[in-house]
Amino acid sequence: MLKVDEETIAKVRDRAHFVRTETVRLISIAKTGHYSSTFSCAEILAALYHDTLRLHPTDPRDPDRDRFLMGKGHAAVGQYPLLAERGYLDSEVLNNYTRLGNPLGDHPDMTKVPGIDFSSGSLGHNLSVGLGIALGGRYTNRDFLTWVLLGDGEQMEGQVWEAAAVASHYDVSNLVAVIDRNGYCLDGKVEDVISIEPLRDRWESFGWDVWEIDGHDVEQVVGTFRTIRDDCERSKPAVVIAKTMKGKGVGFMERDFGWHLGWLSEEDEAAVYAELEKNR
């Protein structure tokens, strides 16, 4: 894993905090949303947008940009603020999140939101789509990587494993999957619904290079992403199993699947902001 400088670590930590606080603010506008699923991948999103992804500074449709797809699209509320920071979205669009006529929904729509490389909704599709995009890049001789963020509940979907098999068969080394392994899905613990373990062994048996990291350790996240991004000799697709905590940063949400979808009262919202500030 490549070494990461302290300045980058501090910046990504700060942006992960920004993702969490903006998630609270936007859900307050919408009156419902996915706090805990977004909190678990805040460091992942911050690392991708502030260090890993090779993106054009002004053109979200640059043909040579890295692609990023949200398999767990219900966490898009944490992605939108990062797109706005890059100037891809106007702040007023962000401030009217989910209001009538606003392009920003609970799941991202590629036809309405600049910087969204593919829409999401039903889980399990985006690794297949990412595979197609990565193959398209290969056949058009474009040097970009395609990154796909998946939930661990999403590992129950058969389509994920069909895409995994095809990607390794064709040595699609410009495809990277990141699994937010927070242990919970809408219905409770992933292992109680359908066991996905041994997850590392499964991905290795499908022919992928597998990395396991602490998904909240910024140095590990950034260093691993950089190592994968900069490895020109890798011949296989890569998957990062990021072990995270659902609801990370807010004690009463952590590992409580009831907060998969919810809305905070005014009093609780103030307490959450204070706890996030304390834990930043």
N, C-alpha and C positions, 0 to 999 in steps of 0.2 A: 504494500500500500504506500502510495506517495505521501511524503511529509507535507503538512499544511502549515502555513505561517499563522501566527497569532492574530494578525490583522484580519485575515480572511475568516478565521474561526469566530472572531468577535462580530464581524459584519453579518455572517450567516445566522449566528445566534440572535442578533438583533432583529433580523428579518423574520425569523421564526416567531419571535414575540409579536412582531407586526402582523403576521398571518393570523395568530390567535386573537389579537385584539380587534382586528378588522372583521374577523369571522363573527365575533360577538356583536359588533356594531351593525353589520349587514343583516344578521338574523333578527336583530331588533327591528329593522325596517320591514323585513318580510313577515315577521311574527311566527315563523317556524323555520327550522333548519337543522343541519347536521353538525352540531358542535364537536362531539367526541371523535367522530370519524376524521374530521379535519385537524383537530388537535394532534392526533397520533401521527399525522404525516407532515406536520408543519416544518420540521427540520429538513425533510426530504424535498418539499417544494421550495424552500428557501435556498437550499444548496443547488438545486437544478437551475433556478432562475438567476441566482446571483453568483454562480461560479461555473457550472457544468455546461449548460446548453450554449451552443454557438448560435446566437441569434443576431439578426440585423438590428442596428440601433433604432431604425425608424420604419422599416418595412416588414410587417409580420408575415408577408407572403413571399419573402425572398426564397427563390428556388433552392439555394444552397444552405439554408438554415437547418439546424437539427430540428427534428420533429418530436413533439411530446403529446401523448394521448393519455387521457384519464379513463382507465378502466373503471375505477371507483369514482364515477363522475359526480356522485352526491357530495364529494369534497370540493367541488368547483368554487364554492364560496371562499375558499382559501387561495384559489388560483387567480380569481379576478383582480384582487388588489395588486398582485404582482404584475399582471398585465398592465394595469393602470400606471404603476410605477414606471414602466418602460415607455409610457406614452401611447400604448396601443388603444387604450380606452380613455375617454374624457372623464374627469372626476364627477361630473354631474350624472353621467351614466351609472357610475358606481353608487352615488348617493341616492339613486332611485331604484336600487336593486329590487327586482321582481315586481315593481309597480306596473300598472297597465300600460302597455306599449313599450316597456323597457326590454332590451335584448337579453338581459342577464336573467337566467332562470336557475332553478335548483340544480339542473344538469346543464352542461355547456352545449351550445348549438353553434356548429361551425359556419352556418349560413348567416349568422347574426353577430357573432363576436369575433373581432380581429384577434389573431393569436391562438385561436382554438383550431387545432389541426384535424380533429374529428369529433363529432358529437358523441354523447353517451346517453344512456338511459337504462335499458336492460343490461345487466352485468354479464361479462364473459365474452363480449364481442371484440373489444379493442385490441387484444393481442393478435387476433387474426387480421384486423385492419392494419395494425402496425407492421405485421409480417409483410402484407402486400405493399405497403409504402416502402419498407426497407428493400424488398426485391425490386421495386420500381426504381429506387435510387441506384441499385447495382446495375440494372439494365440500361440506364441513361447516363452511367459513368459520373454520378454525382457523389461527392464525398461527405455525406451527412450520416448521422446516427439517428435512429428512431428509438425513443424511450417510451415505455408504457408503464404507468403506475397501476398496479392491481391490488385489490383487497384480498385478505386471506380467505374470507368467505367465498370470494370469486373462484377460488381454487376448486370448488365443488363443481364448477361448470365443465362439461365435457368438451366444449369448444376451446377452452384454454389448452387442454392437452392435445387436441388435434393440431392447433397452431404450434404448440411446442414440438410435436413430432415432425411437422413439415419444416420448421425452421432449422432444426438440427440436421435433417436429411439433406437440405440444400446448403448447409454451412452458412447460414445467414448471420455473419459475424457483425453486421451493422445494426443488429436488433438487441436492445437491452430491456429486460423486464425488471421492475422493482416491486417487490411484494411488501405491502404494509402489514406486517404480521403482528397485529394488535390483539389477536386471540378471540375477538368477538365479532358477531354479525348481528343483523336485526333481531334474530330469534334467540340470542344468547351466546354461550361459548361455542366457538366453531367446532371444537372437538366433541361437543355434546350433540350437535346437529348432524354433521358428517365429518368424521376424522380425516384430516389431510396429512397426518404424519405417517411415515417419516418424510417430511417435505423436501429436505435437502437430497435425500436418496432418490426420491421420485424424479426431481429435476435432473440429477446426474444421470439417472437411467434413461432419460429422454435425450441425453447427449449435449446438455448445456454446461457451460462453465458456471459454477455456483459460488457465490460469496455470501457469508453470513455476518451481519454486523448489528451493533446497537443503533437503532434508527434515531435515537435522540442524542447520540454522541457525535457532535458536529465534525470533529476531526476524522472520525471513522467514515462518516457519510461522505464528506467532501473528498477525503483521500481515496476512498474506494471508487467513487464516481470518476475522479480524475484518472486513476489507474486504468479503468476500463476504457474511458474515452481516448486515452493517449496510447493504448496498446495496438499498434499497427500490425502486430504479428498474430493476434488472436484469430483463430479460424472457426470458432464456434459462437453461437449466440450466448449472451451472458444474462444471468439472473442474480439479483441481489435480494436476499431474504433479510429484510430490516425488521428486527425485533423491537416492537414499540408498545406503548401503553395507550389503550383507548381512553380518550379524555385527558391526556397528559397535560398537567399544569393546573388542573382544577380538582381538588381532592374529592368532592362529592360526585364528580363525573367519572373519575378514573375507575375503569373496569366495571362500570354500571351500564349494561347494554340498554337500559331504559332511556339513556340520553343519546342513543343513536339518532333520534329525531325529537326535537323539543323546542321550547321557548322559555326564556328566563323572565321572571317578574322583575320589576324595576329594582326592588331591594336586592334580589339575588344577582342581578346583573352588576350592580355596584360592587358587590362582594367578589364576584368573579374578576372584574377589572383589578381590584386590589390584590387578589391572590396571584393573578398573572404578573402583576408588577413586582410583587415580592419574590416570585420564583424565576424571574427573567435572568 
